[in-house]
Amino acid sequence: MTGPGSVAAGALELLAGRGQSLAVAESLTGGLVAGALTAVPGASRTFRGSITAYATELKRELLGVDAALLTARGAVDGEVARQMAAGVRRVLGADWGIATTGVAGPEPQDGQPVGTVFVAVQGPDGAGAVRRLALAGDRDRIRQDTIDAVLALLLSELTENMRAQDTEQHGGNGCLQP
């Protein structure tokens, strides 16, 4: 099985196996990422909750996104996404945070064209990543592709973090070969 359900299930399974938790900060997806995660049976073992900060000021007030950053760049920005993920992680007391921000349409926003999206993951010990997406399609397609992208990024970061921990625990030298 492929698709967001299987990616969400895979990520939640990895988190549960580590005894770690997840929180979500959403803007353009409006709660749909949380919905995809909670559709997985047993999600309550790892999923703490979500904050839908659709309005720009809520990104600052609830998630702690830097006000000067929001003023300078607007809400559709990679650093905003990173700060949203870090903020939801902190506010909801989770090991991992993921975030979505962008323009689903029908009009451009903050000088960004429709389809410009940023997804972010923040985890323990500095783990994390931000991706800029240029998505095509109508509003529903852009939102669905954003869900797919943020869940895939989470799964990728969890897998990479697991490899790094395994290397540390078993004395491997990673990519460096003698």
Phi, psi and omega in degrees: 000135177237174179111178185298326179298316180287327177292315177300315180297319179296317179295314180296324178295316177298317179298315181297320179297335179263353185070031182251163184238167185223142172227155185233135170245124184233145171239274187298336181276348169054033179102356183290330177293314177301320178298318179295321180290315183284351173287344180278124177303134179086006182302333183295345176294332185231333185277119182274321182155188183212160172233122174264102181255076184288318179282140183304317182296335178288332175298321178285308187291318185266325187253351178078021177294136183302125181298320180295322177297313179298321179293317184287317189246342186086179185280343183264086189200146180296319179292326175298315179300316180298316180292327175297314180296317178294320181294315180292326176299314181292309186296320183262003175065044182253156175287324183234144174230142175233154183213153175229137171209144181168195184239109178268347178101174017273348184248154172300160179218141177051034180076008181254138179287159175304135180100352176280120185222145172237132174239147184217152174228134174229130181232188180291158175056034176080002178296141176164168180199156175230138177233137173262132180241145172240094188261151179243160177116184179280180183305314181297318180295317180298317180295318179294317178296328176293316177302310180303317184292316182290324177291322177295320178295318177301311181299318178298314180294321178296318179295315179296318179297323179294318178298317180296318179294320179297319178297316179296317185287330185251013173070019178289165180250021175059228183277348182279122180246140180294000000 
